[in-house]
Amino acid sequence: MTELRTESFRVALVTLGCAKNEADSRAMRARLEGQGFPVVARPEDADFIVLNTCAFIEAAVEESLDTFFELAALKRVQNGEASLLVAGCLPSRFGEELARELPEARAFVPVAEEAAVAEVLMSLLEQDAGEGRGGPDPPSPRRRGGSPPMGFGGRAPPPRSQARPSAPTDRCFNDLTPAAKPPLTSLSPVS
């Protein structure tokens, strides 16, 4: 088997959401660069585009999906020269339902598996090499159904009723703010 040359495959990271996502993207970048993948600024120049998503409130989910479809419409993705991966809160929250709804994505990397992002790309490259392709390819019919390439750690997707935030007061599971904060109260005016 030929050794994969990761430096031949450029990766773009697109980050949405909170400061934690920014930190997660920096960590993913370090892992990718540590495995020899060059990270580029423009998705248009990448062979792999990793979209690090947010799913805290409905508006964040919509922004994540809008950005996904904008990236999926890029010429290099459309013609199979680049592959799109979805990372972060969106795959963590929506599981296999997301994989069924977004067949344009080549793989999904939930928050709990972000440390393995370089391994996910290596797995895709090995799969391509084994199938006689030299790099990213468009989603094939066999990828359109069933589980995404990396799965979701054996977890079943959440029930539909739990999959979407019910109110803006729902907490992101990555929110580090202590839940035990004292409630805010108004002071009585001093006479």
C-alpha positions in Angstrom: 0.0 0.0 0.0 1.3 3.5 -0.9 1.9 5.8 2.0 -0.6 8.7 2.1 1.0 12.1 1.7 -1.3 14.3 3.9 0.6 17.4 2.9 -1.0 17.1 -0.6 -4.5 17.7 0.8 -5.4 21.2 2.0 -8.0 21.7 4.8 -10.1 24.7 5.5 -11.8 25.2 8.9 -15.0 27.2 9.0 -16.0 28.0 12.6 -19.5 29.1 13.8 -20.7 29.9 17.2 -19.1 30.5 20.6 -15.6 31.0 21.9 -15.6 27.2 22.7 -16.0 26.4 19.1 -13.2 28.8 18.2 -11.0 27.0 20.8 -12.1 23.6 19.4 -11.2 24.7 15.9 -7.7 25.8 17.0 -7.3 22.4 18.6 -8.5 20.6 15.4 -6.1 22.8 13.4 -3.2 21.8 15.6 -4.0 18.1 15.2 -4.4 18.5 11.4 -1.1 20.3 11.1 0.5 17.8 13.4 -0.5 15.1 10.9 0.9 17.1 8.0 -2.3 18.6 6.6 -1.8 22.2 5.4 -4.6 24.4 6.7 -5.8 27.1 4.3 -7.9 30.2 5.0 -10.3 29.9 2.0 -12.7 27.0 1.7 -12.5 27.5 -2.1 -8.8 26.4 -2.0 -9.3 23.3 0.2 -9.6 19.6 -0.6 -11.4 19.1 2.8 -13.7 21.7 4.4 -14.4 21.1 8.1 -17.5 23.1 9.2 -17.4 23.4 13.0 -21.1 24.1 13.9 -23.2 25.5 16.7 -26.6 24.2 17.7 -27.3 26.2 20.8 -30.5 27.9 19.7 -32.7 27.6 16.6 -30.9 30.6 15.0 -27.5 28.9 15.4 -28.9 25.7 13.9 -30.2 27.8 10.9 -26.9 29.6 10.5 -25.0 26.3 10.6 -27.3 24.8 7.9 -27.2 27.9 5.8 -23.4 27.9 5.9 -23.3 24.1 5.1 -25.4 24.6 2.0 -23.3 27.6 0.9 -20.2 25.4 1.2 -21.9 22.4 -0.5 -22.5 24.7 -3.4 -18.8 25.5 -3.9 -17.6 24.4 -7.3 -14.8 22.2 -5.9 -17.4 20.4 -3.7 -19.9 20.1 -6.5 -17.4 18.5 -8.9 -15.9 16.2 -6.3 -12.5 17.9 -5.9 -13.3 18.7 -2.3 -15.2 17.0 0.5 -17.3 18.6 3.2 -17.2 17.4 6.9 -19.5 18.6 9.6 -18.1 18.9 13.1 -19.2 20.2 16.5 -22.6 20.6 18.0 -24.8 19.9 15.0 -23.7 16.3 14.6 -23.6 15.9 18.4 -27.2 17.0 18.8 -28.9 15.6 15.7 -27.0 12.4 15.2 -27.9 10.1 12.4 -30.9 12.3 11.5 -28.4 14.8 10.3 -26.6 12.2 8.2 -29.8 11.3 6.5 -30.7 15.0 5.8 -27.2 16.1 4.6 -26.0 13.5 2.1 -23.6 16.2 0.7 -21.4 15.7 3.8 -18.7 13.2 3.6 -18.4 12.6 7.3 -19.6 13.9 10.7 -17.4 14.6 13.7 -19.4 15.2 16.9 -17.8 17.2 19.7 -16.8 14.1 21.6 -14.8 12.9 18.6 -13.2 16.2 17.5 -9.8 15.1 18.8 -9.8 12.5 16.0 -10.5 14.9 13.1 -7.1 14.1 11.5 -7.8 10.4 11.8 -11.2 11.0 10.1 -9.5 12.6 7.2 -6.9 9.9 7.0 -9.7 7.3 7.0 -11.4 9.0 4.1 -8.1 9.2 2.2 -7.4 5.5 2.8 -10.9 4.7 1.6 -10.4 6.8 -1.5 -7.0 5.1 -2.2 -8.5 1.7 -1.7 -11.2 2.6 -4.3 -8.6 3.8 -6.8 -9.3 7.5 -6.2 -6.6 9.9 -5.3 -8.5 12.3 -3.0 -11.9 13.6 -2.1 -14.9 12.5 -4.1 -18.6 13.4 -4.2 -20.9 11.5 -2.0 -21.6 8.1 -3.6 -25.1 6.5 -3.4 -23.8 4.1 -0.7 -23.0 7.1 1.5 -26.4 8.6 1.1 -28.1 6.1 3.5 -27.3 4.5 6.8 -24.8 5.8 9.3 -22.1 8.4 8.6 -18.6 7.2 8.1 -17.5 7.8 11.8 -20.9 7.0 13.4 -21.8 8.7 16.6 -20.0 6.6 19.2 -22.6 4.0 19.1 -25.2 6.4 20.5 -28.7 6.4 19.0 -29.9 9.8 17.7 -31.9 11.8 20.3 -35.7 11.6 20.0 -37.2 14.3 17.8 -38.7 16.0 20.8 -35.3 16.5 22.3 -33.4 17.3 19.2 -34.4 20.9 18.9 -34.3 23.6 21.5 -37.7 24.4 22.9 -36.9 27.9 24.1 -34.0 30.3 24.2 -33.4 29.4 27.8 -32.1 25.9 26.9 -28.5 25.6 27.8 -25.8 24.5 25.3 -24.2 21.3 26.6 -20.9 23.1 26.3 -22.0 26.0 28.4 -19.5 26.3 31.2 -21.6 28.8 33.2 -22.5 27.4 36.6 -26.2 26.6 36.9 -26.1 27.6 40.5 -25.9 31.3 40.0 -28.2 33.3 42.3 -31.3 34.7 40.6 -31.3 38.3 39.6 -33.6 40.5 41.8 -34.5 44.1 41.6 -33.6 46.3 44.5 -36.4 48.3 46.1 -36.0 52.0 45.5 -34.6 53.9 48.4 -36.9 56.7 49.6 
